[in-house]
Amino acid sequence: MSMRNRSAAKGKASPHSNGGSYDSKNVDKKIPNLTIVIWAAISIAVVFLFASAISDDSYDSHRTLRPKASKHGKGKKSKGKALSLNHKKGFGTGKKTTPCPEEFKKSFWIETKKINQPVSRALRMQGWEKTDNYEEAQVIWTYASTTDWYDKLKPWQRYNHIPGYKLWNQKDTFVTYMLDYAEKSGKELPAVPETYRLDVDVELNKFKKRLFEGGGIDIPWVLKKPNVNQGKGIYMLGPNTKELENVFDTVEADKDSQNYIIQRYICNEMTINNRKFDFRIFWVVASLDPLIMIYHDGYLRIGNSVYNENDFSSTTAHLTTHTGLSAEGKGTWDNFIDYIEEAKKNNKKLKKIKDPVLHVKNQVKQVLGEMAAAFKEGTFNAEKISSENGFGFYGGDFIIDWDLDVFFIEPQHGCGLDEDHQFRVDMHNSLFSGMIDAAEEIWERQERGLPTDNKSLENLGGYEVVYNDGWMFEYDGYSRSKDKKGCAIATTKK
């Protein structure tokens, strides 16, 4: 049902009285005592309220909410738990928002840039109409975040950017918030590689101890500049090399211009035809108040260099994007599924995993839920915008090893929307059509003051919930492989 049609049903039905009809044949009967009548009315009201409380449209705090089963692994339900951290009172009860005026519903204003064409196309496919007057647009879309918009929005307008996104889009503050969340929640974050901020004295000293007293000199590391992307500002530091031993000199020389981080290199990475790859998934903040984050499958990015994890003489050989040889190769999510299934046939560890693709997805969904909880107070809220809610479309880059353990490399604020392959055209149609389906349902329910808990959301356009106002997805029963294989590097200490 479209928003235009659904909007007509906003009002609540008036309650009907339970009084009986007047019977002229019994006018001579004695009228019941007034006290009895009052108590009877109260009893009826109590029964009515109790029935409403347990209806399907209400939230029962004793239920365990679960998102819909994923596409891959039909019939399997993704498990989740309601956590106390950042958990708000009245979860799922619905907060009523200012309705969008009927004449402006399903209208959008968008920058006339080529990179925005996939979004504009998908909105039109969903029956939305473009307007040249941003004041009349229910949705405002720009590719880059522009702070000027934040205080121009009407209460019912929705802008596709969220203030404070740099907190998670920059590598240094992303790690800081994630590790701080881990400490406060008492949770381990196995998907976040071992990382140190070298611009913070405490972290710098921890890494020195790790390097020279904790065996760190014998393993490879990755030095990163925090504020650049596309494979820039990344340096591979092999074990027992002068570059690794002298890394603190590099940090000191650039301390006025760079806040370096250093991460443990991920060994035993899964490859495709002897080339490294990572996979990009997509996530949408469909609502800021309450915070609702949803996940969608993505695609593969495959490096062009033949990969040898024993050789750290070339950084580009260890990258999957912009290697300097040519644009990276790409593959569909279906290619990923096929490859994993084929690899399972010849790998004893993989054979033990009943559904390897679902296994990978569940790890990704869990760490996205953890990210939502970690950044909820810092950025994922509507406190700094003039509208009552907001949304955003983002990405995330992941690596997996041959144990099928997932590593969250970094989230992405600006996702490239190039359409150099037909599969990317099809993918964008699915991503953005699904995004607007999910957002429409949530916004419509909020306008009507209806619950937005997982059980109430029916049309998420192929997306899956990973965080919903205190509830987050958790991969029950998962534990990281303990016998992790290190990089097979034969080196001699210098």
N, C-alpha and C positions, 0 to 999 in steps of 0.2 A: 504494500500500500504506500503511495507516495506521501510526502510530507503535506502536500496541499490537501489530500483527502483525509489524512489522519487528523489534521488540525481542527477539523470540524467537530471532533469528538473530545475536545479538551475538557468540557464541563463535566462535573460529577452529577450523577442523578440525585435528585432530592429524595431523602428517605420518606417512606410511606408510613402512615400511622397504622397501628394494629387494632384500632377500635372496631367493635362490631356494629352491625346495622341495627336500626331501631325497629323493634317488633311491636306493632300495635296490639297484638293479641296478648302480650305479656306486660302491658302498661301497669296492670294492677299488682305485678310482682314487686317484692321489696327490693329497693335499690341497695347494692352491696355497700358495706361499710367503706368509707373513704380511705381508711388506712390500708385495707386489703387491696384496693385498687392501686394505690401508690406502690405497694410492695410488688404487686404483679407486674407493673410497668418497669420497675427496676430490674426484676428478674429477666424480663424479655430483653432489656437493653444489654444486660450482662451477657446473655447467650449470644446476642447479635455481635457484640464486640469480640467475644471469644472466637466465633466462627470466622470473623474477618481476619483475626490475627493469624489463623492457621491456613488461610486461603493461599493459593498459588502465587498471588501477587505480593505477598508479604514476606519479609525476611525473618527467618527463624534463627536466632543466634546459636542454636544447638546443632544446626545442620553443618555438614562439611561441604562447602561449595566446590564444584569441579567444573573446569571449562569443558567445552565440547571435545569429543575425540578428534584427534588429528586426522588429516587426510590419509597419511601414510600409517598403516597399522590399523585398519578398519576394525571397529568394535572395541578398541582399547581406549580407556579413558585416562586423561592426564590428571594426575593427582595434585592436590594443592592443600595448603593449610592456612588457617587464619592466624596471623602472628600478632603478638601484643605490641611490637615495636611500631610506632607511628599509627597505631590502630585508633580510629576515631569512634566516639560514641555515636550510636545511631547508624552504623554502617549499613548501607543498602536501603535505607528508608526513603531516599530521594529528597533532593533539595530543589525546590521550585525556582526556575529562572524566568527572567523576562521573556515573554514570547516574541519571536520575530514577527513583525507586521506581515499580514497575509500577502500583501502585494509585493513584498520583497523576498519571500521564501523561494529557495532554490535559485537564487541569483548570485553571481560571483563577479568580482573584479580581479583581473590578473595582469601582471606586467606583460607587455608584448615583447617577450624574448623567446628566441627559438628553444632554449632549454626548458621553457615552461609548456611547450606544446603538448607533451604527453598528459599533463595535468588538465589542461583546457579540453583536450579531446575526450578524456575520461569523464569529466564533468558533464559535457554535452551528451555523451552516451547515456548518462544517468538522468537525462531530462532537465539539466540545469541550463540557465540562460545567462549569457555574458552581458554585463552592464558597463557603461563607460563612466558611471557615477559611483564612486566608491561608497558614498554615503547611503546608497540604496542597495548595497551588496550584503547578503548574509555572510558570505565567505570572501575574505581578502587574501590573495596569494601572491607572495613575492619569492624569488629564488633565494636571495640573500636576506638576512635579518636586518630590518631597518627600525631602529629604536623610535623614530618619529611616529610610527604607527601606534605605539603602545598607549598613548594618551589621547588618540583621536577616535578610538573605537566606541561605538554605542554599546549599551549593555548586551544587546542581542547579536552583535556581530562577532565573528570568529576569525582570528588572524592566525596564519599557519606558522608562527614563530613564538618562542617562549623566552622571556628575559632570563639572563643568567646561564645561557646554554654553554658558554665558554668554560664553565666549571667542569663539565664532563667532556667537552670537545678537545680540551688541551690535555696532553698526556700526563703532565705533572699533577694537576689538580684532580684529574680523574683517579689516578692511583691514590692520592691523599684521601679523597672521600671514600673510596672503596675500602681501604685499609682501616679507616676510622670507623666505618660501619661494621666491619668484621670484629673490631675490638669491642664496640658497644653492644653488639648483638650476641657475641660469643660464638659466631659462626665461622667456619673455615670457608675460604673462597678458592677452591682448587683450580677454578678456571682462570684466575688472575695469576700470571707468571710472577715468580719472585722478583720484586722490583724495589729499587732504592732511589730516592730523590737526592741528587748530589748537590743541590743548592741549599739543603737544610743540614746544618751541622750534625745533628743527632743521626740523621740517615747516612750522611757521609762517613761518620765514624763507624757506624754499623757495617757499612760496606767494606771499609778498610779492614776491619776485624774479620769479616767474612772472607775477604780476598786472601789475606796473608796468614790467618790463623784457622780459618774454617774450611780450607780446601777449595776456595773459590778460584784460586789461580790456575787450577787444573781443569776447569771447565770453560766453555765459551760464553761470552756475554754480548749483549747488543746495547750500544750507546745511542741514545736518541735525543734530538732536539724536540722539545715538547709542542712547538707551535707551527710545525710544518707537516704536510701530508704528501701523498703521491710518491713515497719512497725516498723523499729528500731528507737530509739531516740524520741519516741512519748509518752507523758504523759498526761493522762486525769486528769483534775482538777475540781472536783465537786464544786458546789456553796456553799459558807459559810463553806468551809473546811480549815483546817490548811495549807494544801498543797497550796491552792490558796492564802491564806493570806501571806504565807511565800515564795511565788514564787520569790521575789526579792533577797532573801538570796541565793536561788539556782543559780540564774543568776550571782550574785556577786562571788560566790565560783568558778564558771566555766568560768569567763569572759576572762581568758587568753587562753582558748582552744575552747570555743563555742560561736557562735553568735545566740543565741536563738531567735525564733519568737514565738508569741502567737496569736492564732486565736480563734474567738468565735466558740463555738461548734454548729453544725447544728442540731437543734431540729426537731422533727416531721419527721424524715427521713423515706422514703419509705423502706419497708422490704419485703423480700420474705420468706414465711414460718417462720416468726419471726426471721429472720437472716438479718443482715445488708448486703448490697451489694453496690458496686460502678460499674461504667462501664468505660472501657477503649476504647477510640476511637484512630484513627490514622490520622496523618497529614504529608504531604510531602511538603518540600520546593522544588518545581520542578524547580525553577530558582532563582538565586540571583540577576541577572541584566538583566531585571527588576525582582523585587521580586514578585514571584507567589507562593501562598500557597494553597494547596488543602486538602480536608477532605474526610475521609472514615469511615463508620460505623465500630464498633469493637465488643466487647463481654463483658459479665458480670463476675465479681469476687464476690463470695458469701462467707461470713464468716461462720465459723463452730460453733461459740458460739451462744446460744440462746440470743437474744438481749433484753435488758431492759434499756431504756434510763433514768430510775430513779436511776440506780445503777452505781456509778463511782468507785467502789472498785476494779474493774479489768479493766486495759487498754485493754487487749487482747480481751475482749468481744465487744469492740468498733472498732475493726479493721476488715478489709475484706481480709487481706493478711498476711500470715505467722503468724497465731494466736498462734502457739505453740502447737496446738492440732494435726494438720496435714495440708497438703497443702490445700489452699482455694478451694472451689467449683467453678465451671465455668459453664457458660451458653452462648448460642449463642445469636446473635442479634434478631433472630426470636423468641427465648424464651422471650426476653425482650418485643417485640411487643405483643406477646400473653398475657403476664402477664399484661401489661398496659391496653390492651383492656378488659381483664377480670375484672381488678380493677375498670375500668370506670363504670361498670354496677352497682356497689354498692356505688359509691362515688359521692355525689352531685356536688362537685367542678369539678371533672374530667368530668362529663357529660356535663358541659358547654363548654368544649374544643372540638371542632369539630374533630380535628386530633391530639390526644395527643402525638403520637410518633414524628410527624413532629414538633410539638410544642417544644419538648425536643431538637430535632436536631437543630432547628433554633437558640435556645439559645446557644448551643455549637458552632455553626458556627460563631455566632456573636462575642463571646469572643475570638475565635481563630483569627478572623480578627483583633480584638483589640490588641491581643498579637503581631501579625505581625507588626502592626503600632508602638507599644511600643518599639520593639527591632530592628527595621529596621536599625537605625543608629549604634546601638551597636554591632550587630552580623550578622544580615541577609543582608550581602553584600559581594561582591567579592574582597574587597580591600586588604585582607591579604592572598590571594592565587595566585599562579603563572598562573593558568588557567583563562580563561575569564569568567567562570561561574562555579557553583557548585550546589549540591542538597543534600537532607538529608531526611531520613525516621525516624519519631518520633511518640510518643504516648502522650496521655493526660488522666488523671484520674478525673472522675466527680462523684458527688453525687446528688441525687434529693430528694426532700421532697414530702409529700403527696399533696402539691399544684402544683406539677410538675414544681417547680422552680429549676433551675440547679445551682450547685456550682462547680467552677473550683478548684479542690484541688491542682493539680500540673501537669506541663508537664513532660514528660519522655524522656530523651536522649537515654537510652539503653532499648529497649523493649525486654523482654524475648521472645524468639522464640521457646520455647519448643513445642513439638507436641505430648503431652500426651493424646490428644483427636482427633478423626478423624475430628471433625469440625475445629480444629486449622490447620490441614493440608490443608483443603479446603479453609479456610480463608486466609492462607498465600499465596496459589496459586493465589487467587483473588487480595490480597493486592499488591503483588510484580509484578504480570503480569500487573495489572492496573497502577501501579507506572511507569513501564518502558514504557507502551503505552503513558502515558501522557508526560513523559520526552522526549521521542523520537519526538513526535509532536512538542513540544516547541523548542527543540534543532534544529530540521530540519527547522522550520520556521525562527529561528534566523540565521542559516547559510545562508538562502536565503534573509535575510533582510525583512521578511514579518511581519505583525502585530501579536502580541500575546495577544491582548485584548480578553475579554470573548467571544465576538461574533465570533472571528476567530478560537477559539479552539473547535474542533469537537470531538476528541477522547481522553477523559480523563480517560478511563478505569474504570468507576464506581466511580471516585472521583468527588467532587464538589468544585468549586472555592470559597475561603473565602476571599482572598486578591489578588489583581492584580495591582501592581504598582500605588498605591494611591487609587484605588477603594477597598472598603471592603464590605462584606456582613453585612447587618443590618436587624434585625427582626422588620419590620415595625409594629407598633401598639401594641407591647409587653410592658407590664408594670408589675413589680413584685407585687405579692399579698401583700396587705397592712395589712390584719388581720392575720399576721403570728402567728401560734401557738407555744408557748414556751415549753420547756421541763417540763413535769408534775412532778416536784420533790418537795416533801414535806421535808423541812429541817428547822432546828432551828439554828439560829446564835450562834456561840460559843464565 
